[in-house]
């Protein structure tokens, strides 16, 4: 069953998924963008490794977050609600002592609009519990996250959204 789900997701995303992923989100354009891609998630010790591949972005940095609700149905992805924040912390850089659980480093697109990134998340689980990210949305924003503006880093409109699903 896992191989079938992986094959379907890989075909739909137009971007290869990481080989050892337990969950994935297929990114689709929102707010009139043509952004496409995938984000994979795999447990590594007490952290979650994320791998992102996206295309059709404007060159440069883009805010990148996990949002509260796994609903990307709105044309502007507002249906995904705010950043995932089960701890009630202020927004900030993922490297800061306190930040939203869904705060991640900016995703940087090259001159051709392609972005690749691998990183790790702490303090979240790959499940559907209170700190779990399964069933939530991952969002790419039009502008860079400044890591200080509240509540969301002044990242601008949401240009891509995908729901995190178990493979």
C-alpha positions as CSV (number, residue, x, y, z in Angstrom):
1,X,0.0,0.0,0.0
2,X,2.8,2.4,0.9
3,X,4.4,1.9,-2.6
4,X,1.1,2.6,-4.3
5,X,0.5,5.8,-2.2
6,X,4.1,6.9,-2.9
7,X,3.7,6.3,-6.7
8,X,0.5,8.3,-6.8
9,X,1.9,11.2,-4.9
10,X,5.1,11.3,-6.9
11,X,3.1,11.3,-10.1
12,X,0.8,14.1,-9.0
13,X,3.5,16.4,-7.7
14,X,5.7,16.4,-10.8
15,X,8.6,16.5,-8.4
16,X,10.3,13.4,-6.9
17,X,9.6,12.7,-3.3
18,X,12.2,11.7,-0.8
19,X,12.7,7.9,-0.7
20,X,12.3,7.5,3.0
21,X,9.4,9.7,3.9
22,X,6.5,8.9,6.2
23,X,4.3,11.8,5.2
24,X,4.1,14.3,2.3
25,X,2.3,17.5,1.2
26,X,1.8,18.3,-2.5
27,X,2.1,22.0,-3.1
28,X,-0.3,23.7,-5.4
29,X,-0.4,27.4,-6.4
30,X,-2.6,29.8,-4.6
31,X,-3.3,33.6,-4.9
32,X,-2.9,33.2,-8.7
33,X,0.6,31.6,-8.6
34,X,1.8,28.6,-10.6
35,X,3.9,27.3,-7.8
36,X,4.2,23.5,-7.6
37,X,6.2,21.1,-5.5
38,X,6.3,18.7,-2.6
39,X,7.4,18.6,1.0
40,X,8.3,15.3,2.6
41,X,8.5,14.5,6.3
42,X,10.4,11.7,8.1
43,X,11.2,11.0,11.7
44,X,14.9,11.3,12.6
45,X,15.3,10.6,16.4
46,X,13.2,13.2,18.2
47,X,13.0,15.5,15.2
48,X,11.2,15.5,11.9
49,X,13.3,15.9,8.7
50,X,11.7,18.0,6.0
51,X,12.7,18.0,2.4
52,X,11.2,20.6,0.1
53,X,11.2,20.9,-3.7
54,X,9.3,23.7,-5.3
55,X,9.2,25.4,-8.7
56,X,7.7,28.5,-10.3
57,X,8.6,30.8,-7.4
58,X,9.9,34.3,-7.7
59,X,13.6,34.3,-7.1
60,X,14.7,35.0,-3.5
61,X,13.5,34.1,0.0
62,X,9.9,33.1,0.8
63,X,8.2,32.6,4.2
64,X,7.6,28.9,4.8
65,X,5.4,27.6,7.6
66,X,3.1,24.8,8.9
67,X,-0.4,26.2,9.4
68,X,-3.1,25.1,11.8
69,X,-5.6,23.6,9.4
70,X,-5.2,21.1,6.6
71,X,-7.5,23.0,4.3
72,X,-6.1,24.6,1.1
73,X,-9.4,25.1,-0.6
74,X,-9.5,28.9,-0.5
75,X,-8.1,30.6,-3.5
76,X,-5.7,32.5,-1.2
77,X,-5.2,29.6,1.2
78,X,-6.7,31.6,4.0
79,X,-8.6,28.3,4.9
80,X,-5.3,27.0,6.3
81,X,-5.7,29.6,9.1
82,X,-2.7,30.9,11.1
83,X,0.7,29.3,11.9
84,X,0.6,26.1,13.9
85,X,1.3,27.2,17.4
86,X,0.2,24.7,20.1
87,X,2.6,26.3,22.7
88,X,1.1,29.8,22.3
89,X,4.5,31.3,21.6
90,X,5.3,34.5,19.7
91,X,6.3,34.2,16.1
92,X,10.1,33.9,15.5
93,X,12.9,32.2,13.7
94,X,12.9,28.4,14.0
95,X,16.4,28.7,15.7
96,X,15.0,31.1,18.4
97,X,14.3,29.7,21.9
98,X,10.6,30.5,21.5
99,X,8.7,30.4,18.2
100,X,5.6,28.9,16.7
101,X,5.9,25.1,16.1
102,X,5.2,25.8,12.5
103,X,7.9,28.5,12.0
104,X,10.6,27.3,9.6
105,X,13.5,29.0,7.8
106,X,12.8,31.0,4.7
107,X,12.7,28.9,1.5
108,X,15.1,30.4,-1.1
109,X,14.3,30.1,-4.8
110,X,17.2,30.4,-7.3
111,X,17.1,32.6,-10.4
112,X,15.0,30.1,-12.2
113,X,12.4,30.0,-9.5
114,X,13.4,26.6,-8.1
115,X,13.9,25.9,-4.4
116,X,15.4,22.9,-2.6
117,X,15.8,22.7,1.1
118,X,16.3,20.1,3.8
119,X,16.0,20.8,7.5
120,X,14.7,19.5,10.8
121,X,11.8,20.5,13.0
122,X,11.8,20.1,16.8
123,X,8.9,19.9,19.2
124,X,6.4,18.4,16.7
125,X,5.3,14.9,16.0
126,X,4.5,13.0,12.8
127,X,1.0,12.2,14.1
128,X,-2.4,13.9,14.6
129,X,-2.0,14.7,18.3
130,X,-1.9,18.1,19.8
131,X,1.7,18.8,18.6
132,X,1.3,16.6,15.5
133,X,1.6,18.0,12.0
134,X,-0.4,15.3,10.1
135,X,-3.5,16.8,8.6
136,X,-2.2,20.3,8.8
137,X,-1.1,22.5,5.9
138,X,2.3,23.7,4.7
139,X,2.3,27.1,3.1
140,X,4.8,29.1,1.0
141,X,4.4,32.9,1.1
142,X,5.3,35.5,-1.5
143,X,7.7,37.4,0.6
144,X,10.5,36.6,3.1
145,X,9.6,36.0,6.8
146,X,11.2,38.8,8.8
147,X,11.0,36.6,12.0
148,X,10.0,39.5,14.1
149,X,6.6,40.9,12.9
150,X,3.7,39.5,14.8
151,X,1.8,37.3,14.4
152,X,3.3,35.9,11.1
153,X,6.5,37.5,10.0
154,X,5.1,39.9,7.4
155,X,5.5,37.1,4.7
156,X,2.8,38.4,2.4
157,X,0.2,36.4,0.4
158,X,0.2,32.6,0.3
159,X,1.4,31.4,-3.0
160,X,1.4,27.6,-2.4
161,X,-0.4,25.3,0.0
162,X,-0.5,21.5,0.6
163,X,-2.0,19.2,3.2
164,X,0.4,17.0,5.1
165,X,-0.7,13.4,4.7
166,X,0.7,10.0,5.9
167,X,2.1,7.9,3.1
